[in-house]
Structure formats: structure tokens, C-alpha cells
């Protein structure tokens, strides 16, 4: 049955309005998460407490099952895990542990490129039997053009795909606190 031009135009208008409302909803949720994090960080004095608050926010906002923050040691440049949230067994699991501890090729690539990487489970594991359908996100912590550390995230298998919106949310969460972490870590070293 042929469509009339008015019906087609109305359907396209509704679809565009739905897209706009979805995008606006996502942006508002991001702003709320960042605002809550900034308010919480403002009342915290130690870098480890700040990092733990960041990780808890990331776990909640990104549907993650584990996350770690690694900072470069000021003298050696080596990554040191400063915060972790998730099941401790994940650190012992070869599939997740190397990634969360920053011992993977992904970590060195992200450190050198200062760009986030998103990897599907099938891109990481060797055996198809080990695939759990999850995803890994490695996000650099950058201050004044210098990568000071990494945020590594293991997402749940049913969390859906990682799009630009999720990466933007992570970046928005990290941006206001990266400088604070840098200053606090260097002043306590």
C-alpha cells in the first residue's frame, strides 16, 4: 500500500524527535553522574579515596563487573594499581587479571597512544571456550598531554555494546578528577 507524503513526513519527524530525546536523556544522565562525582570528590582528601569513588561511579555508570585504576610511579614510570573494585578472583583469572593489572599489550598501547581502546572478549582470549561475551575498556588518564595512568574496565557480558556515548561518559567522569589525582599523587610522593 503506498504511503502518503504527509504520513511519511510525520513518521520521519517522530523518529528524529525520538533520537533527539534519547541523546538529550543520555547527556543529562552523564551530567548527573559527573556532578555527583565532583560533589563527592570535593569532600575527599586522599588520592586513594578519590580513585575508589571514581571506580564505584564507573562500575555503576558503565555496567561493569570490575575496574582498576593504575597510576605511573613518579620515579620509575611503572604502573601501580591504586584502586580496584570487583571480585578479587578476577585478578587471579588469566583472562581478566593481566588486563586489570595493566600487564597486557593493551595497556602499553593505550599508554603510548593516549587514546582509549575497546576490545570485545573474542579479541582478547585465545580459546573460544573462554569467551564470556564481555568487553574490556582501557582509558588513559591524561593531564597536560601526559598519560599518568589507566582506567581499566571489564564490562558484563549483557551490558551491550560500547559506543561513543559510553566512552564520552567515561571521559567526562575522568576529566575533572585527573588533574586532582595528579596533583595529590605528586604532592604525597
C-alpha positions as CSV (number, residue, x, y, z in Angstrom):
1,X,0.0,0.0,0.0
2,X,1.6,3.3,-1.0
3,X,2.4,5.9,1.7
4,X,1.1,9.4,1.5
5,X,3.8,12.1,1.8
6,X,2.2,13.6,4.9
7,X,2.3,10.2,6.7
8,X,5.9,9.6,5.8
9,X,6.9,13.1,6.8
10,X,5.2,12.6,10.2
11,X,6.9,9.3,10.8
12,X,10.3,10.7,9.9
13,X,9.6,13.7,12.2
14,X,8.7,11.4,15.1
15,X,11.8,9.3,14.6
16,X,14.1,12.3,14.6
17,X,12.4,13.6,17.7
18,X,12.9,10.2,19.4
19,X,16.6,10.3,18.6
20,X,17.0,13.9,19.9
21,X,15.2,12.9,23.2
22,X,17.4,9.8,23.6
23,X,20.5,11.9,23.0
24,X,19.4,14.6,25.5
25,X,18.5,11.9,28.1
26,X,22.0,10.4,27.8
27,X,23.6,13.8,28.1
28,X,21.6,14.6,31.2
29,X,22.5,11.2,32.8
30,X,26.2,11.9,32.1
31,X,25.9,15.4,33.7
32,X,24.2,14.0,36.8
33,X,27.0,11.3,37.2
34,X,29.8,13.9,36.8
35,X,28.1,16.3,39.1
36,X,27.6,13.7,41.8
37,X,31.2,12.6,41.4
38,X,32.5,16.2,41.6
39,X,30.5,16.7,44.8
40,X,31.9,13.5,46.3
41,X,35.5,14.2,45.3
42,X,35.2,17.7,46.8
43,X,34.8,16.2,50.3
44,X,37.6,13.6,50.0
45,X,41.2,14.3,50.9
46,X,43.2,11.3,49.9
47,X,44.0,10.2,46.3
48,X,43.1,6.5,47.1
49,X,39.7,7.6,48.3
50,X,39.2,9.7,45.2
51,X,40.2,6.8,43.0
52,X,37.8,4.4,44.8
53,X,35.0,6.9,44.3
54,X,35.8,7.2,40.6
55,X,35.8,3.4,40.2
56,X,32.5,3.0,42.0
57,X,31.0,5.6,39.7
58,X,32.4,3.9,36.6
59,X,31.1,0.5,37.8
60,X,27.7,1.9,38.2
61,X,27.6,4.1,35.0
62,X,29.2,1.5,32.7
63,X,27.6,-1.7,33.8
64,X,31.0,-3.1,34.7
65,X,31.8,-6.1,36.8
66,X,35.3,-4.9,37.6
67,X,37.6,-1.9,37.2
68,X,41.0,-0.8,38.2
69,X,43.0,2.4,38.3
70,X,46.7,2.3,37.7
71,X,49.0,5.2,38.1
72,X,52.5,5.6,36.8
73,X,55.1,5.7,39.6
74,X,56.7,9.2,39.6
75,X,60.3,7.8,39.6
76,X,60.1,4.5,37.8
77,X,57.3,5.2,35.4
78,X,55.9,1.7,36.0
79,X,52.2,1.2,36.5
80,X,50.9,0.6,40.0
81,X,47.4,-0.5,40.9
82,X,46.0,2.2,43.2
83,X,42.3,1.1,43.2
84,X,40.3,-1.9,42.3
85,X,36.6,-2.8,42.5
86,X,35.2,-6.2,41.7
87,X,35.6,-9.8,42.7
88,X,39.1,-10.4,43.9
89,X,39.2,-13.7,41.9
90,X,39.1,-11.7,38.7
91,X,42.7,-10.5,39.5
92,X,43.8,-14.2,39.6
93,X,41.9,-15.1,36.4
94,X,44.3,-15.1,33.5
95,X,41.6,-13.8,31.2
96,X,41.0,-10.7,33.3
97,X,43.9,-10.3,35.7
98,X,46.6,-9.2,33.3
99,X,44.3,-6.7,31.8
100,X,43.2,-5.3,35.2
101,X,46.8,-5.1,36.5
102,X,47.9,-3.3,33.4
103,X,50.2,-6.1,32.2
104,X,48.6,-6.5,28.8
105,X,49.7,-5.3,25.4
106,X,46.5,-3.1,25.5
107,X,47.9,-1.2,28.5
108,X,51.2,-0.3,26.7
109,X,49.4,0.6,23.5
110,X,47.0,2.9,25.4
111,X,49.8,4.5,27.4
112,X,51.8,5.3,24.2
113,X,48.9,6.4,22.1
114,X,46.9,8.2,24.9
115,X,43.7,7.0,23.3
116,X,41.1,4.6,24.7
117,X,40.7,1.1,23.4
118,X,37.6,-1.1,23.5
119,X,38.1,-4.8,23.0
120,X,35.5,-7.5,22.7
121,X,36.1,-10.7,24.5
122,X,36.7,-12.5,21.3
123,X,39.6,-10.2,20.5
124,X,41.4,-11.0,23.8
125,X,41.1,-14.7,24.6
126,X,42.8,-17.5,22.7
127,X,40.2,-20.2,23.3
128,X,36.6,-19.7,22.1
129,X,35.6,-21.7,25.2
130,X,36.8,-18.8,27.3
131,X,34.6,-16.2,25.7
132,X,32.1,-14.8,28.1
133,X,30.8,-12.1,25.8
134,X,32.2,-9.3,27.9
135,X,34.2,-6.3,26.8
136,X,37.3,-4.5,28.1
137,X,37.8,-0.8,28.0
138,X,41.2,0.7,28.6
139,X,41.0,4.5,29.1
140,X,44.1,6.7,29.6
141,X,44.3,9.3,32.4
142,X,45.8,12.3,30.7
143,X,46.9,15.5,32.3
144,X,48.6,18.3,30.3
145,X,49.2,16.0,27.4
146,X,50.9,13.4,29.6
147,X,49.4,10.0,30.3
148,X,49.6,9.5,34.1
149,X,47.8,6.2,34.3
150,X,45.0,4.0,33.1
151,X,41.4,3.1,34.0
152,X,40.7,-0.5,33.0
153,X,37.1,-1.7,32.9
154,X,35.7,-5.2,32.4
155,X,32.1,-4.9,31.4
156,X,29.4,-7.5,31.9
157,X,28.5,-9.8,29.0
158,X,24.9,-8.5,28.9
159,X,25.9,-4.8,29.2
160,X,25.5,-4.2,25.4
161,X,27.9,-2.6,23.0
162,X,30.3,0.2,23.9
163,X,29.6,3.2,21.8
164,X,30.9,6.8,21.6
165,X,28.4,7.7,24.4
166,X,29.9,5.3,26.9
167,X,33.4,6.5,26.1
168,X,32.3,10.1,26.4
169,X,30.8,9.3,29.8
170,X,34.0,7.7,31.0
171,X,36.0,10.7,29.7
172,X,33.6,13.1,31.4
173,X,34.0,11.2,34.7
174,X,37.8,11.2,34.5
175,X,38.4,14.7,33.2
176,X,37.7,16.7,36.3
177,X,39.5,14.3,38.6
178,X,42.6,13.6,36.6
179,X,44.3,16.8,37.5
180,X,43.3,16.4,41.1
181,X,44.7,12.9,41.2
182,X,47.9,14.1,39.5
183,X,48.4,16.9,42.0
184,X,47.6,14.8,45.0
185,X,49.8,11.9,43.9
186,X,52.8,14.1,43.2
187,X,52.4,16.1,46.5
188,X,52.4,12.8,48.5
189,X,55.4,11.3,46.7
